[in-house]
Amino acid sequence: RGCGGGGEGQLQNELDRGDTWTMVAVDQRKVLGDLRIEQTALRNRLNEAFKGQNFTANDVGDGLAMWERLYESIGPTYKTRLADFKASSDSAHTDEMLRRWINRCLIPERFRPDPDALPAADVAEMARKVQERTSRESLVREGTILRGSATMWLLGKPVEHELFATWQFVPGQYFHKSVLVVVQVGEGNRPSLLAVLNGPVIDSEASVFWGGPANTGEVELKSPTDSIRISGLVVMKPGTLEFLVELGAFEVAASNDLDKLIREPVDERWHAAGGRIKEWSDAKTAALGDIQKTLWFRRFLDIDVR
């Protein structure tokens, strides 16, 4: 049930780009036959899983085995490409991200494997309360320093909610272990503006750091005794920033000492802002987030941040 969709010309543009889809002639009977086999196997897995307390992507299936069979059937070149990809570290990582997406987005709430995941009703209620707050009640002020979660940005957004729809919210894997300063608090029709303080260097000669995906030009952020030059900002609809703080995707740093923070090496600023990983399970998730962040910068900015 369900289908994929896109805007006008999107599919053709992705085909023209050449790195997303492969156009092939496929034996429809072969595909339908495989689907029937998969459906039978899925029913058997779900019947077994229903005896327990939850489902995972392993129970409902991720479709990867079927995709690999079809990809290999295109021809020897594609079979070699698949073998090379599966031998790389990217293969296991992307498969794991797909499974995590399935666990969050496709499995009904009552069967999800993560007991700490927020129910959709709770997320909606949090968003409603945040929207009703006045600016005086907000924890966020201009100059507030925030740090991004090390575990909540793997899929580009901390939860599923309309505020994080792709058309108005750029996938945020770059927020993983980020440090940001609030430049402007959103209110009314005025958006929130933030600057990333531990982004990659984009101009080494002028010491200019990447500050966000919005092309707002270069700005100089000054502290009492120092300054940092950044290019770009993060722009968010009013209420989105406060919602992210409420969710825990951003946390207010214990200190707003910008002067002290920007004297730290870039790769140590998240720790300097109070970022810590305490649980082994969080450490594993954070390591996946490190890879996601690297892939985001490679995909969108063609920058290697390793």
Wavefront OBJ file of the C-alpha trace (Angstrom):
o trace
v 0.000 0.000 0.000
v 1.276 3.462 -0.846
v 3.547 4.865 -3.527
v 6.367 7.316 -4.010
v 5.778 10.796 -5.372
v 7.615 13.932 -6.414
v 7.241 17.383 -7.872
v 6.982 18.219 -11.566
v 10.178 17.213 -13.358
v 11.779 15.775 -10.219
v 12.067 12.195 -11.466
v 13.486 13.272 -14.824
v 16.026 15.528 -13.113
v 17.123 12.664 -10.876
v 17.437 10.368 -13.905
v 19.476 12.991 -15.743
v 21.803 13.382 -12.757
v 22.682 9.719 -13.095
v 23.493 8.941 -9.450
v 20.047 8.089 -8.096
v 18.113 5.850 -10.497
v 19.001 3.243 -13.107
v 16.594 2.917 -16.049
v 16.263 -0.669 -17.255
v 13.886 -2.933 -19.111
v 12.432 -5.368 -16.590
v 10.453 -8.577 -17.020
v 7.178 -7.660 -15.323
v 6.369 -11.319 -14.661
v 9.679 -11.710 -12.866
v 9.013 -8.713 -10.615
v 5.439 -9.732 -9.824
v 6.549 -13.280 -9.122
v 9.191 -12.037 -6.687
v 6.622 -9.796 -5.022
v 4.268 -12.728 -4.423
v 7.101 -14.698 -2.831
v 8.037 -11.698 -0.696
v 4.421 -11.184 0.399
v 4.095 -14.804 1.510
v 7.369 -14.598 3.429
v 6.256 -11.300 5.008
v 2.980 -12.793 6.235
v 4.887 -15.636 7.853
v 7.319 -13.237 9.550
v 4.531 -10.990 10.805
v 2.582 -13.944 12.194
v 5.653 -14.929 14.198
v 6.475 -11.367 15.239
v 2.890 -10.761 16.362
v 3.471 -13.282 19.124
v 6.009 -10.895 20.658
v 5.831 -7.302 21.849
v 7.175 -5.397 18.854
v 8.214 -5.496 15.214
v 11.468 -4.378 13.615
v 12.674 -3.907 10.060
v 13.903 -7.514 10.222
v 10.310 -8.659 10.739
v 8.590 -6.538 8.088
v 11.504 -6.753 5.638
v 13.631 -4.053 4.072
v 13.444 -5.128 0.400
v 17.222 -5.112 0.040
v 17.600 -8.738 -1.042
v 15.020 -8.297 -3.787
v 16.650 -5.050 -4.950
v 20.047 -6.768 -5.133
v 18.647 -9.619 -7.242
v 17.050 -7.189 -9.689
v 20.153 -4.987 -9.842
v 22.411 -7.945 -10.570
v 20.039 -9.140 -13.302
v 20.657 -5.950 -15.319
v 24.035 -7.242 -16.433
v 27.659 -8.053 -15.516
v 28.652 -4.399 -15.090
v 25.961 -3.832 -12.483
v 26.783 -7.077 -10.734
v 30.384 -5.878 -10.375
v 29.248 -2.459 -9.155
v 27.063 -4.075 -6.515
v 29.885 -6.327 -5.344
v 32.209 -3.340 -5.037
v 29.598 -1.333 -3.128
v 28.809 -4.189 -0.743
v 32.525 -4.483 0.023
v 32.625 -0.817 1.074
v 31.727 0.609 4.467
v 28.959 2.680 2.832
v 26.896 -0.455 2.140
v 26.368 -1.514 5.743
v 25.756 2.081 6.800
v 23.093 2.858 4.213
v 21.331 -0.443 4.927
v 21.229 0.441 8.630
v 19.784 3.882 7.877
v 17.037 2.280 5.787
v 16.163 -0.078 8.648
v 16.011 2.808 11.110
v 13.722 4.706 8.757
v 11.458 1.652 8.479
v 11.365 1.299 12.257
v 10.333 4.936 12.660
v 8.058 5.537 9.683
v 6.481 2.233 8.608
v 5.917 0.244 11.786
v 2.782 1.177 13.776
v 3.556 2.913 17.069
v 2.319 0.082 19.286
v 4.806 -2.318 17.694
v 7.883 -0.076 17.447
v 11.070 -1.476 18.960
v 12.173 1.780 20.632
v 10.262 2.231 23.902
v 11.643 5.778 24.309
v 10.281 7.021 20.969
v 7.728 9.801 21.392
v 4.189 8.900 20.253
v 2.840 11.092 17.461
v 0.131 12.477 19.746
v 2.744 13.646 22.256
v 4.827 15.247 19.506
v 1.773 17.115 18.206
v 0.901 18.308 21.714
v 4.457 19.550 22.308
v 4.374 21.451 19.028
v 1.020 23.014 19.918
v 2.236 24.202 23.329
v 5.410 25.655 21.850
v 3.403 27.615 19.277
v 1.235 29.066 22.059
v 4.158 30.378 24.103
v 5.122 34.007 23.972
v 8.682 35.112 23.275
v 9.055 36.017 26.953
v 8.443 32.398 27.944
v 11.002 30.978 25.513
v 14.254 29.435 26.738
v 15.960 30.839 23.669
v 17.252 34.383 23.318
v 19.523 36.149 20.872
v 23.049 35.135 21.781
v 21.981 31.806 23.289
v 24.441 29.035 22.472
v 22.934 25.648 21.594
v 24.423 22.238 20.982
v 22.922 19.637 18.672
v 22.059 16.148 19.853
v 24.466 13.318 19.105
v 21.643 10.805 18.569
v 18.553 12.518 17.107
v 19.669 13.749 13.665
v 20.472 10.499 11.837
v 17.392 10.716 9.603
v 17.632 14.465 9.097
v 14.948 15.351 11.648
v 14.360 14.277 15.249
v 10.711 13.218 14.785
v 8.072 13.051 12.074
v 6.105 16.312 12.067
v 4.825 18.768 9.467
v 7.303 21.429 10.657
v 10.064 19.156 9.358
v 8.505 18.524 5.933
v 11.214 18.567 3.264
v 9.699 21.519 1.384
v 10.317 23.812 4.373
v 13.058 22.108 6.386
v 16.418 21.150 4.886
v 17.457 17.631 6.041
v 19.469 18.378 9.165
v 22.153 15.718 9.483
v 24.590 18.638 9.728
v 23.058 19.471 13.140
v 24.641 16.298 14.551
v 27.008 17.425 17.349
v 26.658 20.982 16.123
v 27.215 24.149 18.116
v 25.078 27.135 17.182
v 24.472 30.673 18.336
v 21.043 32.272 18.009
v 21.311 35.400 15.867
v 17.595 36.184 15.748
v 14.597 34.652 17.526
v 11.611 34.051 15.269
v 8.342 35.772 16.065
v 5.296 36.583 13.972
v 6.448 36.386 10.361
v 10.103 36.826 11.303
v 12.171 33.601 11.064
v 14.746 32.367 13.541
v 18.355 32.787 12.410
v 21.225 30.702 13.751
v 24.911 30.411 12.950
v 26.778 27.106 13.111
v 29.975 27.657 15.102
v 31.720 24.364 14.356
v 31.125 24.041 10.632
v 33.888 23.230 8.129
v 36.265 25.855 6.782
v 35.158 26.981 3.317
v 37.843 29.640 2.779
v 41.100 28.751 4.490
v 42.922 31.935 3.422
v 40.274 34.221 4.920
v 39.424 31.798 7.780
v 35.744 31.693 6.839
v 33.618 28.902 8.305
v 30.378 27.429 6.942
v 27.561 28.803 9.087
v 24.448 27.279 7.542
v 22.698 26.333 4.278
v 20.973 29.683 3.685
v 23.032 31.826 1.309
v 23.109 34.993 3.424
v 26.684 36.034 2.648
v 29.531 36.473 5.087
v 29.050 37.875 8.572
v 31.435 38.449 11.443
v 30.302 37.300 14.865
v 32.103 39.278 17.541
v 32.770 38.399 21.156
v 34.381 40.778 23.675
v 37.924 39.868 22.643
v 37.628 37.734 19.501
v 35.530 37.122 16.387
v 34.652 34.437 13.848
v 33.762 34.887 10.186
v 31.048 32.643 8.804
v 29.280 32.284 5.485
v 25.613 31.311 5.507
v 23.049 30.936 8.262
v 20.355 28.517 9.377
v 16.845 29.889 8.769
v 13.825 28.383 10.552
v 10.131 29.160 10.604
v 8.940 30.804 13.834
v 8.394 28.196 16.548
v 10.597 25.532 14.938
v 13.670 26.394 16.996
v 11.759 26.302 20.271
v 10.180 22.983 19.247
v 13.630 21.477 18.610
v 14.777 22.593 22.059
v 11.648 21.075 23.607
v 12.333 17.770 21.826
v 15.947 17.701 23.020
v 17.343 17.877 19.485
v 18.990 21.129 20.610
v 20.086 21.783 24.176
v 20.937 25.128 25.710
v 24.625 25.198 26.601
v 25.490 25.742 30.250
v 27.510 28.844 29.309
v 26.933 31.560 26.722
v 30.610 32.519 26.716
v 31.102 32.917 22.960
v 34.583 34.318 23.509
v 35.779 31.167 25.267
v 34.005 28.834 22.839
v 35.483 30.195 19.612
v 38.993 29.980 21.063
v 38.540 26.198 21.202
v 39.571 24.080 18.181
v 36.574 23.573 15.895
v 36.375 19.810 16.472
v 36.322 20.314 20.266
v 33.607 22.977 20.461
v 30.739 20.515 20.935
v 32.458 19.100 24.020
v 33.334 22.613 25.175
v 29.617 23.485 24.939
v 28.815 20.602 27.317
v 28.232 17.802 24.810
v 28.636 14.348 26.347
v 27.838 10.747 25.398
v 27.144 8.639 28.482
v 25.548 5.392 27.311
v 27.049 2.690 25.085
v 23.899 2.584 22.960
v 24.176 6.340 22.443
v 27.835 5.982 21.457
v 26.859 3.510 18.725
v 24.140 5.828 17.423
v 26.487 8.825 17.604
v 29.050 6.981 15.473
v 26.368 6.477 12.809
v 25.542 10.175 13.107
v 29.196 11.053 12.463
v 28.979 9.192 9.154
v 25.644 10.793 8.258
v 27.086 14.242 8.871
v 30.099 13.455 6.686
v 27.832 12.204 3.893
v 25.623 15.313 4.158
v 28.535 17.680 3.584
v 29.846 15.506 0.782
v 26.449 15.371 -0.943
v 25.288 18.968 -0.584
v 28.533 20.958 -0.405
v 31.104 18.580 -1.920
v 33.211 19.027 1.227
v 35.087 16.228 2.966
v 34.813 16.852 6.717
v 36.625 13.747 7.903
l 1 2 3 4 5 6 7 8 9 10 11 12 13 14 15 16 17 18 19 20 21 22 23 24 25 26 27 28 29 30 31 32 33 34 35 36 37 38 39 40 41 42 43 44 45 46 47 48 49 50 51 52 53 54 55 56 57 58 59 60 61 62 63 64 65 66 67 68 69 70 71 72 73 74 75 76 77 78 79 80 81 82 83 84 85 86 87 88 89 90 91 92 93 94 95 96 97 98 99 100 101 102 103 104 105 106 107 108 109 110 111 112 113 114 115 116 117 118 119 120 121 122 123 124 125 126 127 128 129 130 131 132 133 134 135 136 137 138 139 140 141 142 143 144 145 146 147 148 149 150 151 152 153 154 155 156 157 158 159 160 161 162 163 164 165 166 167 168 169 170 171 172 173 174 175 176 177 178 179 180 181 182 183 184 185 186 187 188 189 190 191 192 193 194 195 196 197 198 199 200 201 202 203 204 205 206 207 208 209 210 211 212 213 214 215 216 217 218 219 220 221 222 223 224 225 226 227 228 229 230 231 232 233 234 235 236 237 238 239 240 241 242 243 244 245 246 247 248 249 250 251 252 253 254 255 256 257 258 259 260 261 262 263 264 265 266 267 268 269 270 271 272 273 274 275 276 277 278 279 280 281 282 283 284 285 286 287 288 289 290 291 292 293 294 295 296 297 298 299 300 301 302 303 304 305 306
